């Protein structure tokens, strides 16, 4: 809980941002997987050629 991993978003602004981001990601991949569209919608600033953590 000290690390903020409770899953509860108490701030209304952050909750709205998360919901908007979720809808944007869903719309971006609705027609099929597109890594660039997903990165733009999710707000991922990492370059697409960066290897994933896992």
Beta strands, then each sheet from edge to edge (+ up, - down):
end
